[in-house]
Amino acid sequence: MNLDELRRQKRDEILRVAARYGAYNVRIFGSVARGEAGPDSDIDFLVDMEPDRSLFDVGRALNGASKFVRAEGTGCH
């Protein structure tokens, strides 16, 4: 899945899950962002968190987002 496909197909779902756990300003970096992703590439997310959130919330947001991209055979970090 390239970055344009991810934006079109999964953006709203990923942002909704991120917001549920206090994550915002969701960015993608790494090979997907550079357009160099291969079949074994993962998707790297960088987020800001609301001040009152914990590391557990980061994990929950990541886990929730990964469910949307795993269906495509792509991992999530």
C-alpha positions in Angstrom: 0.0 0.0 0.0 1.5 3.3 -1.0 0.9 6.6 0.8 -1.8 7.8 -1.6 -3.8 4.6 -1.2 -3.4 4.7 2.6 -4.7 8.3 2.6 -7.7 7.5 0.4 -8.7 4.2 2.0 -7.7 4.3 5.6 -7.2 8.0 6.7 -10.5 8.6 8.4 -10.4 5.3 10.3 -6.9 5.8 11.5 -7.6 9.3 12.6 -10.7 8.2 14.4 -8.9 5.5 16.3 -6.0 7.8 17.1 -8.3 10.5 18.5 -10.1 7.9 20.7 -6.8 7.4 22.5 -5.6 11.0 22.6 -3.3 10.9 19.6 -3.3 13.7 17.1 -1.1 15.2 14.4 -0.7 11.7 12.9 2.2 11.5 10.4 3.7 8.7 8.4 7.4 8.4 7.9 9.8 5.8 6.6 9.7 3.8 3.3 5.9 4.3 2.8 6.3 8.1 3.1 9.2 8.1 0.7 7.4 5.9 -1.8 9.9 3.1 -1.4 7.7 0.6 0.4 8.1 -3.0 -0.7 5.9 -6.1 0.0 7.6 -6.6 3.4 7.5 -2.9 4.5 5.7 -1.7 7.6 4.0 1.6 8.1 5.7 3.9 10.6 3.4 6.4 12.5 4.5 9.4 14.4 1.9 11.1 16.6 1.5 13.8 19.3 -0.3 12.8 22.4 -2.6 14.8 24.7 -0.8 15.7 27.9 -3.0 13.5 30.2 -2.4 10.3 28.2 -0.1 7.5 29.0 2.2 5.1 27.1 -0.7 2.6 27.3 -2.8 5.0 25.2 0.0 5.2 22.6 0.0 1.4 22.4 -3.8 1.3 22.1 -3.8 3.8 19.3 -1.1 1.9 17.5 -2.9 -1.4 17.9 -6.1 0.1 16.6 -4.5 1.7 13.6 -2.6 -1.5 12.8 -5.8 -3.5 12.5 -6.8 -1.3 9.5 -3.5 -1.8 7.7 -2.9 -5.5 8.6 -5.8 -6.4 6.5 -3.7 -5.2 3.6 -0.8 -7.4 4.6 1.2 -4.5 5.9 2.6 -4.1 9.4 2.5 -1.0 11.6 5.0 0.6 14.0 
